[in-house]
């Protein structure tokens, strides 16, 4: 029997919100003709980012349809909103940082959310400087102002993890501004705020293209392998829809196989319909950045060592006071079958 912990975790946004607070845009995955005979699945992603290329390859190459699924993709614009969608049944599957599943578990949710497939194994954001720096080192951030992320979110925690690895105290050595909403930091930086900003793509490349900033470091490279994002669903949904979860995982593995065996140019061409607003050359540049830093796992298996590292990061960030069992929050059954 799981022992529930009702402790409040400092800095964590509540995820047990109402469905009415969800903000997102829905766009059906491409299907070959009618969806008759296909099982409908609503997937809520934390953000729409080139960082998640294997998932979009699976959509654009029709791998979900091959597995008998009609996937509707919804962007939640934040892990708290994606988790809310999953908990309330607004979405069947969530794609977000797996730290959110730990928060809901510790918070005492009975029908908690279980991770069944890991997609990315490195952080996907970059440190952007206002001026070019040829030989950047992290101690250059001492006394500087940096636009950071939400407390308790993976982008911010990985940033702090890197600072600590470089013998810096995030609370005293760096001025981290966490007051700006996710997705708005690049605009604020262009407007003159801060000395550095931590940005996902395409914002990092767009800042460079406008001459407003320069990418000087990859958080993915400097943090090492981190279980950054994973697919998850409520325990009850997985138990009642195991065939659907297996089919979904099979399609994802096909997308993963594609990015492992094709060039950044080929990957960019396949996912281009998902990012119509992004210049073709910029898209290739961004894909190549993620490709070169070994962002995507060869398989979707969420290993225990990765889960332990995630909890280490949460503890270091002082948002987790008691570790949770891997076997409760992760199942590798579906990912293992998908590789066979």
MOFENRA-V874034 format. One record per residue. D_FIRST is the distance of its C-alpha to the first C-alpha in Angstrom with 2 decimals. Layout:
D_FIRST + D_FIRST
This chain:
0.00 + 3.78 + 6.36 + 9.29 + 12.74 + 15.73 + 18.41 + 21.48 + 22.63 + 26.40 + 28.34 + 25.67 + 26.81 + 24.53 + 23.37 + 22.30 + 25.98 + 27.82 + 29.11 + 32.59 + 32.37 + 32.15 + 35.29 + 36.14 + 38.54 + 37.89 + 39.74 + 39.20 + 38.95 + 42.18 + 42.33 + 45.00 + 46.60 + 44.69 + 40.92 + 41.27 + 38.91 + 36.64 + 33.05 + 32.87 + 30.40 + 30.44 + 29.76 + 29.70 + 30.87 + 30.75 + 34.48 + 37.25 + 38.27 + 40.17 + 37.45 + 35.46 + 38.36 + 36.56 + 34.86 + 38.28 + 39.87 + 37.46 + 38.51 + 42.21 + 42.51 + 40.96 + 38.09 + 35.68 + 38.27 + 38.72 + 35.06 + 35.53 + 34.12 + 35.85 + 34.28 + 35.06 + 34.73 + 34.17 + 34.47 + 32.18 + 34.08 + 31.17 + 27.52 + 26.59 + 28.52 + 27.19 + 23.56 + 24.62 + 26.23 + 23.14 + 20.86 + 23.61 + 24.44 + 27.79 + 27.04 + 25.21 + 24.92 + 25.22 + 27.07 + 26.66 + 25.68 + 22.10 + 21.83 + 21.44 + 18.15 + 16.92 + 18.39 + 16.72 + 13.22 + 14.05 + 15.67 + 12.58 + 13.47 + 11.08 + 13.08 + 13.46 + 16.24 + 16.17 + 19.25 + 20.99 + 24.48 + 26.11 + 29.73 + 31.29 + 31.14 + 33.48 + 34.10 + 36.55 + 38.50 + 41.75 + 43.55 + 46.76 + 49.65 + 52.53 + 54.95 + 54.96 + 53.84 + 54.88 + 53.04 + 49.95 + 47.73 + 44.77 + 46.53 + 48.93 + 46.38 + 46.97 + 48.37 + 48.09 + 46.48 + 43.91 + 42.44 + 38.69 + 35.57 + 32.87 + 30.83 + 27.35 + 28.65 + 29.05 + 32.88 + 33.17 + 30.59 + 32.20 + 35.58 + 34.55 + 33.06 + 36.49 + 38.32 + 36.40 + 37.10 + 40.72 + 40.67 + 40.73 + 38.88 + 37.93 + 38.28 + 41.74 + 43.49 + 43.18 + 43.61 + 40.85 + 41.41 + 38.20 + 39.87 + 40.85 + 38.80 + 37.47 + 40.35 + 43.03 + 43.33 + 45.87 + 48.14 + 47.89 + 48.77 + 51.73 + 52.79 + 53.11 + 49.84 + 48.65 + 49.75 + 46.88 + 44.21 + 41.08 + 41.37 + 39.87 + 42.31 + 44.58 + 45.18 + 45.90 + 48.52 + 49.98 + 50.52 + 52.39 + 54.43 + 55.52 + 56.40 + 54.05 + 51.84 + 51.34 + 48.25 + 48.24 + 44.80 + 41.82 + 38.42 + 37.07 + 39.43 + 39.08 + 35.30 + 34.85 + 32.13 + 29.38 + 26.79 + 28.50 + 27.57 + 25.23 + 24.60 + 21.33 + 20.10 + 17.34 + 14.50 + 15.92 + 19.40 + 18.78 + 17.28 + 20.24 + 22.89 + 22.39 + 26.17 + 26.97 + 24.74 + 26.40 + 29.83 + 29.24 + 28.24 + 31.25 + 33.55 + 32.28 + 32.88 + 36.41 + 36.94 + 35.74 + 38.12 + 40.91 + 40.68 + 40.56 + 43.79 + 45.83 + 47.70 + 46.93 + 49.94 + 48.60 + 45.11 + 46.75 + 48.92 + 46.03 + 43.95 + 47.06 + 46.62 + 43.36 + 45.34 + 48.71 + 49.45 + 49.22 + 52.42 + 52.44 + 53.32 + 50.75 + 48.10 + 49.16 + 49.17 + 45.63 + 44.27 + 46.15 + 44.56 + 41.06 + 42.23 + 43.92 + 40.98 + 38.70 + 36.43 + 34.91 + 32.82 + 34.31 + 31.03 + 27.99 + 25.41 + 23.20 + 23.09 + 20.73 + 23.77 + 24.47 + 21.00 + 21.46 + 24.89 + 23.66 + 21.37 + 24.41 + 26.49 + 24.13 + 24.09 + 27.87 + 28.29 + 26.33 + 24.06 + 20.82 + 20.03 + 16.68 + 15.95 + 13.13 + 11.92 + 14.56 + 12.69 + 10.62 + 13.90 + 16.48 + 17.47 + 20.85 + 21.37 + 23.77 + 25.71 + 26.24 + 27.63 + 29.81 + 31.60 + 32.52
